[in-house]
Amino acid sequence: MEPTTKLVIGIDIGGTKVARGLVDACGEIHVRSRTPMITAGEASKGLAAVSAAIQALFSALLNDRELKR
């Protein structure tokens, strides 16, 4: 992936998991992962799981770019 490739975040918030990915304009998935969804307790815990999932995408992308240098 070129450093100038434009990516969008895709998030699938389900009852049991949060799936996320970084996708380019051609539909190619550059980074993807999933983690369990927090369904017990307050809604803020579920939102925290989604926020952590998004942050993990950026960390994975940065690590990938550093490895390719």
C-alpha positions in Angstrom: 0.0 0.0 0.0 1.3 3.4 -0.9 1.5 6.0 1.9 -0.9 8.2 -0.1 -3.7 5.5 -0.4 -6.9 6.9 0.9 -8.7 4.6 3.3 -12.1 4.5 5.0 -13.0 2.8 8.3 -15.7 0.1 8.2 -17.3 -0.9 11.5 -19.8 -3.7 12.0 -21.2 -3.5 15.5 -22.9 -6.8 16.3 -24.4 -8.4 19.4 -21.4 -10.5 19.9 -18.5 -8.8 18.1 -17.1 -5.6 16.7 -15.6 -6.2 13.3 -13.6 -3.4 11.7 -11.4 -2.7 8.7 -9.6 -0.2 6.6 -10.8 -0.3 3.0 -9.6 1.6 -0.1 -11.8 3.0 -2.9 -11.4 -0.3 -4.9 -12.9 -2.2 -2.0 -9.6 -3.8 -1.0 -9.3 -4.5 2.7 -5.9 -3.4 4.0 -6.4 -4.1 7.7 -9.2 -6.2 9.4 -9.9 -7.6 12.8 -12.6 -8.3 15.2 -13.1 -8.3 19.0 -15.9 -9.3 21.4 -18.6 -6.8 22.0 -19.3 -5.9 25.6 -23.0 -6.5 26.0 -23.4 -6.5 29.8 -23.5 -3.3 31.8 -23.8 0.3 30.7 -23.9 1.4 27.0 -20.7 3.4 27.7 -18.8 0.0 27.9 -20.1 -1.0 24.5 -19.0 2.4 23.1 -15.6 2.0 24.7 -15.3 -1.4 22.9 -16.0 0.3 19.6 -13.6 3.2 20.3 -10.9 0.7 21.2 -11.5 -1.2 18.0 -11.1 1.9 15.9 -7.9 2.8 17.7 -6.5 -0.7 17.1 -7.0 -0.2 13.4 -4.8 2.9 13.4 -2.2 1.2 15.5 -2.1 -1.8 13.1 -1.9 0.6 10.1 1.0 2.5 11.6 2.8 -0.6 12.6 2.4 -2.0 9.0 3.8 1.2 7.5 6.8 1.2 9.8 7.6 -2.4 8.9 7.6 -1.5 5.2 10.1 1.4 5.6 
